[in-house]
């Protein structure tokens, strides 16, 4: 884990080995923070619900608990509690197959739930969540019947920003001179990814729902067997869109995946409605360790607010060392005042530093130069 808990001798409760292991970042959730943030105080204000888990079953396939966050991926076995570390966890014995199972306990699960909440707040604070970039119709109403050359015709889509941009094909239309089904081959790096089915309407421009998402690197080709289609010649500027590149192609070969493709500028009767969205998942996976300081501040800030408001409606004044109104007032200052060096001020400063880092490192390919006008048009 990027951050873990250091033993502070405030609690007799033992957290599981992953939570108290050596942090990858060299930083701890409970070191270098407000002195009220101790393991004992944290456990005192977290929900104190009673949890029950099912016994391990050798015929059940368990998922990765860190990803699923489901109680069903936590089991009991020989009076101990274990969480699943990997997906497709089938017939791996808890306590024996340590690659698949981690021994844990109720308090560790309570702490993990709070850490998840902190991580979610961290993403929200930095706007590192899924964001729609654009939605576009790309079409040309064809009125002239043409016989397409070569063996295959179609379009290429390339996401800008590599794995940070996902492209969802919402709808498609093929103005083929037929009402028979047409196979559409999706190819990436010479490998057939899937085969979609289009339903032409004898040359009419009628969109049908597809719901296919492009995920990964490189060119994605959407091609079909060349045939008679209604189309018009039109110029296509492949760089007109902010988050992707697209252009028509045709190809020659024994199969769609093995064909050799060339860029063309003419239409081929294939039309799209697409949405692109920014997905920070890969960016966070690669760089989350470098935001550890702000994550620690988020943890500290969330803890102070939870302690102040006693969100779980528990009588824990003694555990929180809040014995009078003046102590509560001091916590309020820590969570709100940014003029003094408080938790709130440190949080604000580290948040700005994290945002500055993101602006320098994330999404460069998607940013338009200042003063540059973008003109949109269909083909």
C-alpha positions, 0 to 999 in steps of 0.5 A: 500500500502507498500509505499504511498505519504505524504502531502508536501504542494507543490501541490493543487492537491489531490491524492486518499485516497489509494495513501496518506493512511498510508503506511504498511511499514511506508515509503513514496515515497517522504520522505527521498529522494532527495528534488527535489522529490515533488508531484508538481514536479512529476506531472509536469514531468509525461505525461499530456494526456487527459483521457476519461473513459466510464460511469459505466454500471450495466451490465458490469463485471469489473476487478481489475484495479491494476491487469488488468491496463486497462482503461476499469476498470476505470469508471465515475459515477455522475461526479466522477471517480472510479477504480475497486478494485476487479475482477468480479465486477458486478452491484456494485454501485460506491460511494456506494459499497466502497469494489469494487470501489475507487474514484480517479482522473486523477492525481492519475492515472498518479501517479499510472502509474509511480509507476507501472513502478517503480515496474517493474524496481524493479523486473528487477533490482533484476531479480525477473521475470519469468526465465526458469530453465530447459527443459527435455525430460523424456522417454524410448523407449519401444519395449516390449509389457507389460500388466500393473498391478493394476488399474492405471499407471502413473507418479508423479511430485513434484515442488521443491520450492513449489509455486516458481516453475511452471511445464509446460507439453509441450508434452506427448506420451503414447506407448499404443497398441491402436490408440483409445483415452486414458483419462489421469487424473491429480490429486492433493491431492486426487482431480481430477484437469482435464482430458486430452486426449492422442492419442496413435499411436499403440505403437510408441513413438510420442509426442503430444502437451499438454500445461498444467501447474502445479500450486500449492503444493503437488504431481501431478499425471498423471495417466491412466487406466492400459492397454497394452503398449510398455515399457522397465524396467528402473531405475529412479532417482527421484532427478536427476532434479534441479527443480522438483521430478518425479517418476512412480506410479501405483494405485488400487481403484474405481476411479483415484482420490480415488486410493491408489498409490505406487512408482515403478521403472519400465516404463509404456509407458508414456513419457514427455517433460516438462519445469520448470520456476521460478515464483517470484509472490508468493515470492513478494506477501509474502515479497515485504514490506521487500524490501520497502527501495530499492523500494523507492530508485528505485522510487527516481532514476527513478524520477531523470532520468526522470526529467533529460531527460525530457522524456515526452518532456514537457517544465517544467524547472520552475516546476523542479527548473532547471533554468540553466545548472549547475542545470542540471549538478548536477542532472546528477551527482546524477544519475551517480556518485557513489563515493559521496553519491548521489542518484546513490550510495544509489540506488547501495547500497540498490540494493546490500542489496536487492540482499543479502536478496534474496540470503538468502531467495529465491529459497533455494531448487533449489540451488545446493551445490557448487562442486556437479556435476549434471549428467543428463540422460533419462530413 
